[in-house]
Amino acid sequence: MLILGWRRYVQRLAMLTLVCGNCGNPAAHTLQKVVTKFTVFFVPLFPLSTKHTLQCTWCGTESNVPPQHAGELLARAQSEQPAARTGSPWPGQPPRI
């Protein structure tokens, strides 16, 4: 007897502050990568599908994002967070240890 199936793996890529298209609030949005993999005996073998989603933390609305646009959003999120890379939220203060 073989046990066949699939499993979804969700990876959070970034948090962005955007205006939600559903509720209209400027809120944090989670950029996620969702990969569905084919499994045999609960061992993931190969990906069946990959998609990117953007979820509003205010109202919970989730929307699909094209892969090209996901790359642009990820680059934007990395360029928006210079304080997180230096370790100090305020200029002139030493980083926290």
N, C-alpha and C positions, 0 to 999 in steps of 0.2 A: 504494500500500500504506500503510495507516494502522497505526501502532503504538499500541495502546490498552492501558491497564493501570491499576494503582493503586500508590500508595506510602504508606507509613506514616511519620508524623513524630511523634517522641517528644520531649516537652518536660518537663524536671524542674521541678516547681513548688515543692517544699519537702522538707526532711528533718525527720522527727518521731521522737521517742523514744516508742515504744508497746510494749505486751506483745503478742507475736505469738500469734495464735490457733492456729497450727500447732505451733510448737516450745515455746511458753510462756516464751521468754526476753525480757527487756526489752531491745530492740535498736532501732537506727535503722531507720526505714522511709522509703522514697522515695515521695513522692506524684508521680505522672506523669500527663500528659495525652497521650493517643494519638489522633491524627487521621489517618484514612485518606482520601486524596484521589484522585479520578479523574484520570488523566493521558492526554494525547495527545502523542505525540512527546516524552515525558519532561517535558512542561510541566504542572504541576498546575493543574487547572481549578476544581474545586469539591469540597467535602468530602462523602464518602460516609457516614462515621460518626465519632463522637467519643465516647471513653470515658475514664474516670479509673481508674487502678490504684494500688494500694498494695503495695509489694514489701518484704519483710523482708530486711535485709542479712545476717542471721545464717544463715537456712536457705534463702533465695531464693524462698520462697512468694509468689506474686502473686495478689492478689484484686481483683475489680472493686469500684468505689466509686460509689454513686449521685451524680449531679452536685450535689445539695443538700448531701450529706454532705462532698463534696470541698471545697465552699466553706467549710464550718465548719472542716475540718481545716486549710485554708490560712490562715484567720483565726487559728486557734490557733497555728500555726507562726510567724506574724508577731508575735504577742504574746509568744511564748516567748523571743525573741531580742533583748532590749533592749541587751545588750552589743555585739552585732554592729553595731547602728546607730550607737552612739557611738564605736566604734573601739577601745574598751578593754575587755579581758576582766575587769579588776579595778577596783572603784571607787577613785577617788582617784589613779589613774595617768593620765598624759597619753596621748592617742591616738597610735598608731604611725604614722609617716609612711613 
